[in-house]
Amino acid sequence: MPLINHRRFGKYGAQEPIKVGRLMVRKEMEVTQHYECAAWHQTIKVAPGIYDLLAWHSEDGHISTIGARVSGPITSACFQSRIGAHYGKDSGPETVGQPADGFVSVCAYGDVGDKTWESTGDVLVRLDPSVCDVETWMPKPLEGDTRPNREMWRVTVK
């Protein structure tokens, strides 16, 4: 199965991903790939290790997606036809055990007080300061919003 195309389209066309750091998988984990067009899914087992952390960015340096491409054996899958009706045989079980590619996503922005993007237990993120920055800003409150204004962070490409 091919990796989902995570290219993002900037002002002047598709942007190729750039390496912005490393993603360390601390213990074996499973990653599920969803195929929204037909409600299919595939889950792969990812081995502990260090993977390149890639970012897709716009022309102004703002990052839309951060993550790592990973590979491993398929542990479960469902590829039954779901367009129009449930019919036909599910070809997913036949793929169990075969190698496949997946993607581990990492947050590209959030509240300053929330640091889950740095470590979520099973994975650890390390950004390369020579390639990207983490900037903060105070968003403008929306009209009628009674919540306190909170400082936000986002990863940007230098």
N, C-alpha and C positions, 0 to 999 in steps of 0.2 A: 504494500500500500504506500503511495507517495505521501509525503508530508503535506499538510494543508498549506496552501500558498499564503504566506503571511506578508507578502509585499504590500507596501502602502504607496499610494500615489500622491506625490507632491505636486507642486506648482508646475514643474517641468517634466513630469512623467514618473515612472516607477523608481523608487529609491532602493538600492541594494542595502542589506543590513551591514552594520559595522560592529566590530567587537568592542564592547564597552567594559568588559570585566570577566569574572568567573562565577560559575554557579557550582557549589559543592553539594553533592547529594551525600548525606551522612550515612543513611541506611537504605536498604532496598525499599523501593516504593513502586506504586502503580500509577500510571498516567492514562487517563481516558481521553481518547480523541473522538469528538462528536462530529458527525456529518449532518448538518442541519437540513440539507435539501430533502432528506428522506428519513430522518430520525434514526439513522444508523449510528453505531458506536463500535469502538475497538479499544481494548485496554491492553497496555503493554507493561512488562515488568522492567524497571530501570535499576541497573546495578549502581552501587555506591561509586563515586568518582568525581572528577572535576571536569566540567563542561564549559565551553566558550559561551559567554553571555552576550547575546546579540541584541541590537536595537534597530528598529526601523523608525526613521525620523523624517520630518518635513523640512522644507527649505529653510525655515526660520530656526531650526535646531530643536524644536519640540518633538519629543519622542511619543509615538503612538503605541508601540508594542515593545516590550523587553522580554526576552526569554532565551531558552537554550534548546537546541535540537538534541534529542536523545534517541537511542535505539535500544531494542530489547525484544524478547520473545512475546508473542501475543498470548495473553492469559484468558481473554474472553472477547467475543465479537458477535454482533448481530447485523446481518446484511439482508434481512428479509424485505421484500418489496413493500413499501408503505405509501406509495404514491397512488392515490385513488382507492385502493383497497388492500387488505392483507391477503395476499395470495402468493403462491410459489413457495419454494423451499428456502430456508434460511441458510445461506452459504457461510455464515460466520463461524460456526463450530469447526468447519474444515480448515480454517486458518490458524487455530490454536496451536501454539508451539513454533510457528514460523516467525522469522525475524521481521520487525517493522520499525518505522520511524514514528516519533512523537514529538511533542513540544511542551516544555514546562514554562508557563507564563509567570512573570514577576510584575508587581505593580509599578507603574511609571509615575504615579502621583498619589497624594493622600494628605491627611491631616498631619501636622508637625508632631503631635503627640503620639501618633500611631507609627511604630517602627517595625511593623510586621514584615515589610518588604526586605529588611536586612536578614531576618532569620525567622523561619516558620517551623522550626523544630527539625524537620527532615532535610531542609535545604538551607544553605548559607550563601548570601550574595556579597560579592566584593566588586565594587566599581573601580575602574582605572581612572584616577584623577587627571591623567594626561589627556584623556579622551572626552570625559564628560564631567558635568558639574551637577550638584544638587542645589537648586535655588529655592528660595522661599518667597512668598508674597501673601498679602492680605487681600482676599477677594472682596469685591464690593457687595454689601448686603442687598438682597432682593427686597423689593417693596413689600412690606407687610411681614417680613421675616423677623420673628421675635427671638430666634436663637442667637447666642453670643457669636460675634465674628471670630473665626478661628484662622490661625495662620496655616497655610498650605505649603506643601513641598512638591517639586517635580524634578525629574531628571532631564537634563538638556545636553545636547552635543556641543562641544566647543567649536 
